[in-house]
């Protein structure tokens, strides 16, 4: 398929992809990025589309994979943030209670793996 075909697909299915991603749980703040990701995949893989399913079905499958990737990415980020905020809140609570933390070794946010040599 040619470049004009991609432009036609983009124009015709943009709203469908956007609504699908929203329904699949992509946050509003990530919707534009996720929609762009879908159409990047479409542009790269359009020549591989064999027509065994409808174009809408193919686009929805791509949107499902992109939405899953965005949700996983968001979950990783939010878990890391929760852990750091929880540790900081505990440290603050201990300080407010007058418990000294000077002898406690603070765990760094990232530690390189130690080699077994």
C-alpha positions, 0 to 999 in steps of 0.5 A: 500500500502506498503513502496515500493509503496510510494518510487515508487510514489515518484520517478515517480511523484516528477517532476509532483508535483514540476511542479504543485506546480510551476504552482499553484503559489508557490514561487521558494524559497518555492517549496522544502518545498511545495513538501515535504509537499505534499509527507508527506501528501501522505505518511500519507494518502496512505492507505486511497487512494481508487483508485476512481480517478487516482493517478495523480489526487489525487496527484494534489488535494493534491498539490492544497491544499498545494499550497493554504496553502503556498500562504496564509502563504506567504501573511500573512508574507508579509502583516505584513512586509509591515505594519511594514516597512510602519510605520517605513518609516512614523516615519523616514519621520516625524523625517526628517521633524523635527516633534517630536515623543516623546509624541506619544505612539507607538503601539506595534507590538503585544498586548495581548487581554484584558479580560472583567473582 
